[in-house]
Amino acid sequence: MITVRRPVGTVTCAELLIFNKTVAYRFKLGEPVPDGIKRIVREEIEAAARHLSGHGKPDRDEAIHEARKNVKKIRGVLRLMRPELGEVFHVENAHFRDIGRQLSTFRDAGAVIETFDALRKRYRGEMDGRTLSLIRRRLTARKEQAEKHANIVEALAGMATALRQSEARATVWPLSEDGFSAIAPGLEATFRKGQKCMARAHKHARPENLHDWRKRVKEHWYHVRLLESLWNPGMQPYEQSLKELEDALGEDHNLVVLREKILAEPVFYANDEDIAVLAGVIRKYSRTLRDKAFTLGEHMYNEKPGHLGKRFGRMWEAAQAS
């Protein structure tokens, strides 16, 4: 097992995968809630900092992807504890939001290429293969140019430093309430906000509304994962459905980014006819993903927030008594 005291710059990608598996993003049975929250946040901070330290280019895209997930998990914890954290929530959420946005500028370029590859495979018969290869090469070229312009190595090192500096603050977050009552308000509030965002996206399926809904889905998914130690067998399908919903909304968002990127420089990527075909394929796949998301969402969000809180509360009490 890797210890957190190992000098940075000597960690391989395989070792980081092992390290990630040792980081349990969940409460431990019998662990006081304030202790669990602070432990989980410290572990995610350290994991993110490790990903961003000492990596060469072959591992960089995966390292950025994993670090971004760590930061999102931290923000999920913050959202869960928002009622008790008060002003600290706003300060820390802004701090980790800014780091997440910096990571997104690098990650989005890679995610767009991955989405393009999935699109290319799914609709391989609808576009010329040579055109697709040209578009992919140029997406890669733009990604490399952006990374060079931003001095990516220095930028990632700076984010790793900022993350480690935030670790000490997490140890003194003003948390004192224990038991399920400490997390129930945040759990229910996030679920309620997800319902509202879904309704807004259903009424006006604009990209920004769908993206807002996706963020609330991801937060609820993270909250469910924090409670995995309490699970009965019926919770596994619930968690899996949340993940499928988040994946569908996330892939739709990547399609939006891909379309915007291509249409911002159409002459650079292909001719007008091929751009039009690509845009049509993007619309087709987007409709498929959105239909799937709304079908899953209607199933996942058909419960009142208070009922959801009571259901999880019963599992909490049963697990603590076992």
Secondary structure per residue as TSV (DSSP state, phi and psi in degrees):
chain	resnum	aa	ss	phi	psi
A	1	M	-	360.0	141.3
A	2	I	-	-82.3	135.2
A	3	T	-	-96.9	154.0
A	4	V	T	-72.8	-8.0
A	5	R	T	-90.1	-3.3
A	6	R	S	-64.6	136.1
A	7	P	-	-58.6	137.8
A	8	V	T	-71.0	159.9
A	9	G	T	94.4	-6.6
A	10	T	-	-121.2	15.9
A	11	V	-	-97.4	126.6
A	12	T	-	-88.5	166.2
A	13	C	H	-63.7	-41.1
A	14	A	H	-62.0	-40.3
A	15	E	H	-65.7	-35.6
A	16	L	H	-66.9	-34.2
A	17	L	H	-64.6	-39.4
A	18	I	H	-63.7	-44.1
A	19	F	H	-59.4	-43.2
A	20	N	H	-60.0	-37.2
A	21	K	H	-69.4	-20.3
A	22	T	H	-85.7	-13.2
A	23	V	-	-87.1	106.6
A	24	A	-	-90.9	106.0
A	25	Y	-	-83.0	69.3
A	26	R	S	-165.2	156.2
A	27	F	-	-72.1	147.1
A	28	K	-	-94.8	143.1
A	29	L	T	-60.2	131.8
A	30	G	T	83.0	-4.9
A	31	E	-	-82.8	127.7
A	32	P	-	-56.6	141.2
A	33	V	H	-57.2	-47.0
A	34	P	H	-59.2	-40.2
A	35	D	H	-65.9	-41.9
A	36	G	H	-64.3	-43.6
A	37	I	H	-59.6	-48.1
A	38	K	H	-67.4	-37.7
A	39	R	H	-63.2	-48.5
A	40	I	H	-61.3	-43.7
A	41	V	H	-64.9	-42.9
A	42	R	H	-61.4	-41.6
A	43	E	H	-64.6	-40.8
A	44	E	H	-69.9	-36.5
A	45	I	H	-62.5	-47.4
A	46	E	H	-65.1	-39.9
A	47	A	H	-62.3	-44.9
A	48	A	H	-63.1	-44.6
A	49	A	H	-62.3	-39.1
A	50	R	H	-63.2	-42.2
A	51	H	H	-60.7	-33.9
A	52	L	T	-92.6	0.7
A	53	S	S	-111.2	128.0
A	54	G	S	72.6	26.2
A	55	H	-	-102.4	136.3
A	56	G	-	-85.8	173.1
A	57	K	H	-58.6	-38.1
A	58	P	H	-58.1	-30.1
A	59	D	H	-100.0	-3.5
A	60	R	H	-65.8	-45.3
A	61	D	H	-60.4	-44.7
A	62	E	H	-66.8	-37.8
A	63	A	H	-62.7	-43.3
A	64	I	H	-63.6	-44.0
A	65	H	H	-59.2	-46.3
A	66	E	H	-68.2	-41.2
A	67	A	H	-63.6	-38.4
A	68	R	H	-64.0	-38.6
A	69	K	H	-64.8	-40.3
A	70	N	H	-58.5	-44.1
A	71	V	H	-65.2	-39.4
A	72	K	H	-65.2	-36.4
A	73	K	H	-63.7	-41.1
A	74	I	H	-61.4	-44.2
A	75	R	H	-66.4	-29.4
A	76	G	H	-64.7	-41.4
A	77	V	H	-62.8	-44.4
A	78	L	H	-58.9	-43.5
A	79	R	H	-63.7	-37.5
A	80	L	H	-63.6	-38.7
A	81	M	T	-99.2	10.4
A	82	R	H	-53.2	-44.4
A	83	P	H	-57.7	-35.0
A	84	E	H	-88.4	-29.6
A	85	L	H	-73.0	-28.9
A	86	G	T	61.8	-129.7
A	87	E	H	-63.8	-29.4
A	88	V	H	-58.7	-34.9
A	89	F	H	-57.0	-48.1
A	90	H	H	-63.0	-41.4
A	91	V	H	-66.1	-50.4
A	92	E	H	-72.4	-36.8
A	93	N	H	-63.3	-40.6
A	94	A	H	-63.7	-40.1
A	95	H	H	-61.5	-51.7
A	96	F	H	-74.5	-27.9
A	97	R	H	-63.1	-42.6
A	98	D	H	-64.9	-41.0
A	99	I	H	-64.4	-42.4
A	100	G	H	-61.4	-38.8
A	101	R	H	-66.7	-39.4
A	102	Q	H	-61.5	-43.1
A	103	L	H	-64.9	-35.5
A	104	S	H	-63.8	-32.9
A	105	T	H	-62.3	-31.1
A	106	F	H	-88.0	-42.3
A	107	R	H	-68.1	-37.6
A	108	D	H	-59.9	-36.1
A	109	A	H	-64.5	-40.6
A	110	G	H	-69.9	-39.8
A	111	A	H	-64.4	-36.1
A	112	V	H	-63.7	-40.4
A	113	I	H	-65.9	-41.6
A	114	E	H	-61.8	-41.1
A	115	T	H	-66.1	-40.8
A	116	F	H	-61.2	-41.3
A	117	D	H	-62.9	-41.2
A	118	A	H	-65.6	-39.6
A	119	L	H	-64.2	-43.3
A	120	R	H	-61.8	-40.9
A	121	K	H	-70.8	-40.9
A	122	R	H	-70.3	-36.1
A	123	Y	T	-120.6	42.4
A	124	R	T	-61.2	-24.6
A	125	G	T	-87.5	-0.9
A	126	E	S	-105.4	-3.9
A	127	M	S	-140.0	153.8
A	128	D	-	-66.5	129.8
A	129	G	H	-60.8	-37.7
A	130	R	H	-67.0	-37.7
A	131	T	H	-64.7	-43.1
A	132	L	H	-61.6	-40.5
A	133	S	H	-64.9	-39.3
A	134	L	H	-64.2	-46.5
A	135	I	H	-60.0	-42.6
A	136	R	H	-63.9	-43.0
A	137	R	H	-59.7	-38.1
A	138	R	H	-77.7	-31.2
A	139	L	H	-62.4	-41.6
A	140	T	H	-64.9	-40.7
A	141	A	H	-62.7	-42.6
A	142	R	H	-64.9	-38.0
A	143	K	H	-61.5	-47.4
A	144	E	H	-65.7	-38.1
A	145	Q	H	-63.3	-43.0
A	146	A	H	-64.8	-40.3
A	147	E	H	-66.0	-39.6
A	148	K	H	-67.0	-42.2
A	149	H	H	-63.8	-36.6
A	150	A	T	-85.4	-1.8
A	151	N	T	51.7	67.3
A	152	I	H	-60.2	-37.0
A	153	V	H	-62.7	-46.5
A	154	E	H	-66.8	-38.7
A	155	A	H	-64.2	-43.0
A	156	L	H	-67.4	-38.1
A	157	A	H	-63.3	-39.0
A	158	G	H	-64.8	-38.4
A	159	M	H	-68.1	-37.0
A	160	A	H	-62.3	-40.8
A	161	T	H	-64.0	-45.2
A	162	A	H	-62.0	-37.2
A	163	L	H	-64.5	-47.0
A	164	R	H	-64.5	-32.7
A	165	Q	H	-67.7	-26.1
A	166	S	H	-80.7	-13.2
A	167	E	H	-63.6	-41.7
A	168	A	H	-64.3	-35.9
A	169	R	H	-64.6	-36.4
A	170	A	H	-63.0	-28.3
A	171	T	T	-70.4	-17.3
A	172	V	T	-117.3	19.9
A	173	W	-	-58.2	140.9
A	174	P	-	-77.6	75.2
A	175	L	-	-117.3	128.7
A	176	S	-	-137.3	-28.5
A	177	E	-	-71.2	139.9
A	178	D	-	-118.0	170.2
A	179	G	S	80.3	179.2
A	180	F	G	-62.8	-27.2
A	181	S	G	-63.3	-18.4
A	182	A	G	-73.8	-28.1
A	183	I	T	-112.9	-15.3
A	184	A	H	-57.5	-45.5
A	185	P	H	-59.6	-43.4
A	186	G	H	-68.2	-38.6
A	187	L	H	-61.5	-47.9
A	188	E	H	-69.8	-38.6
A	189	A	H	-64.1	-41.6
A	190	T	H	-67.2	-41.0
A	191	F	H	-62.8	-43.2
A	192	R	H	-62.1	-41.8
A	193	K	H	-66.1	-35.0
A	194	G	H	-62.6	-40.3
A	195	Q	H	-60.6	-44.8
A	196	K	H	-65.4	-40.9
A	197	C	H	-66.4	-38.2
A	198	M	H	-63.4	-43.8
A	199	A	H	-61.6	-40.6
A	200	R	H	-65.5	-42.7
A	201	A	H	-67.2	-34.6
A	202	H	H	-68.2	-37.7
A	203	K	H	-76.1	-41.1
A	204	H	S	-133.5	95.2
A	205	A	-	-80.3	52.7
A	206	R	-	-80.7	151.6
A	207	P	H	-54.3	-40.1
A	208	E	H	-67.1	-33.9
A	209	N	H	-70.9	-40.9
A	210	L	H	-66.0	-36.8
A	211	H	H	-68.8	-39.6
A	212	D	H	-61.7	-42.2
A	213	W	H	-62.0	-42.6
A	214	R	H	-58.0	-41.9
A	215	K	H	-62.3	-39.5
A	216	R	H	-70.3	-36.4
A	217	V	H	-62.9	-45.1
A	218	K	H	-62.2	-41.2
A	219	E	H	-62.7	-43.3
A	220	H	H	-65.2	-38.5
A	221	W	H	-60.4	-42.8
A	222	Y	H	-64.2	-38.5
A	223	H	H	-64.5	-39.6
A	224	V	H	-63.7	-40.9
A	225	R	H	-65.1	-33.6
A	226	L	H	-62.0	-25.7
A	227	L	T	-101.5	15.4
A	228	E	G	-58.6	-29.3
A	229	S	G	-64.9	-15.9
A	230	L	G	-94.5	-8.0
A	231	W	-	-61.4	142.9
A	232	N	-	-99.1	169.3
A	233	P	T	-56.1	-27.2
A	234	G	T	-72.9	-9.9
A	235	M	H	-81.3	-21.8
A	236	Q	H	-60.9	-47.1
A	237	P	H	-61.8	-34.0
A	238	Y	H	-63.3	-47.6
A	239	E	H	-64.3	-40.2
A	240	Q	H	-66.1	-38.7
A	241	S	H	-66.0	-39.2
A	242	L	H	-60.3	-42.3
A	243	K	H	-64.6	-41.7
A	244	E	H	-63.7	-39.3
A	245	L	H	-64.2	-46.0
A	246	E	H	-63.6	-39.5
A	247	D	H	-62.8	-43.3
A	248	A	H	-63.8	-45.2
A	249	L	H	-67.7	-36.2
A	250	G	H	-66.8	-41.7
A	251	E	H	-67.8	-35.9
A	252	D	H	-63.3	-41.5
A	253	H	H	-62.0	-41.1
A	254	N	H	-62.8	-34.9
A	255	L	H	-64.1	-39.6
A	256	V	H	-60.8	-46.3
A	257	V	H	-63.5	-42.5
A	258	L	H	-60.7	-47.3
A	259	R	H	-60.5	-45.4
A	260	E	H	-62.3	-39.9
A	261	K	H	-65.1	-44.5
A	262	I	H	-66.7	-44.4
A	263	L	H	-73.5	-18.3
A	264	A	H	-71.8	-27.1
A	265	E	S	-138.6	59.4
A	266	P	H	-60.0	-38.3
A	267	V	H	-64.5	-33.0
A	268	F	H	-67.4	-35.9
A	269	Y	H	-90.6	-41.7
A	270	A	-	-170.6	-178.2
A	271	N	-	-83.1	169.5
A	272	D	H	-58.6	-40.9
A	273	E	H	-63.9	-45.7
A	274	D	H	-68.9	-35.4
A	275	I	H	-63.5	-40.6
A	276	A	H	-64.4	-41.0
A	277	V	H	-63.8	-44.7
A	278	L	H	-61.6	-43.7
A	279	A	H	-61.8	-37.8
A	280	G	H	-65.8	-40.4
A	281	V	H	-65.4	-39.9
A	282	I	H	-61.1	-44.2
A	283	R	H	-61.2	-41.5
A	284	K	H	-63.1	-47.2
A	285	Y	H	-67.0	-37.1
A	286	S	H	-61.8	-41.6
A	287	R	H	-61.5	-40.8
A	288	T	H	-61.5	-45.5
A	289	L	H	-67.2	-40.4
A	290	R	H	-69.1	-38.7
A	291	D	H	-60.2	-43.7
A	292	K	H	-63.2	-42.6
A	293	A	H	-63.3	-45.0
A	294	F	H	-69.1	-34.0
A	295	T	H	-64.2	-46.6
A	296	L	H	-65.6	-40.7
A	297	G	H	-63.2	-40.0
A	298	E	H	-62.5	-31.0
A	299	H	H	-78.6	-41.4
A	300	M	H	-75.8	-30.5
A	301	Y	T	-109.7	29.9
A	302	N	-	-95.1	15.7
A	303	E	S	-114.9	143.2
A	304	K	-	-70.3	140.2
A	305	P	H	-53.2	-40.1
A	306	G	H	-64.3	-38.3
A	307	H	H	-66.3	-40.8
A	308	L	H	-60.6	-43.7
A	309	G	H	-61.2	-41.9
A	310	K	H	-66.7	-37.7
A	311	R	H	-63.2	-47.4
A	312	F	H	-68.1	-33.9
A	313	G	H	-62.8	-39.6
A	314	R	H	-64.2	-39.3
A	315	M	H	-65.9	-38.4
A	316	W	H	-60.4	-49.9
A	317	E	H	-64.6	-40.3
A	318	A	H	-65.2	-39.7
A	319	A	H	-67.8	-40.2
A	320	Q	H	-67.8	-29.5
A	321	A	H	-84.2	-14.2
A	322	S	-	-77.6	360.0
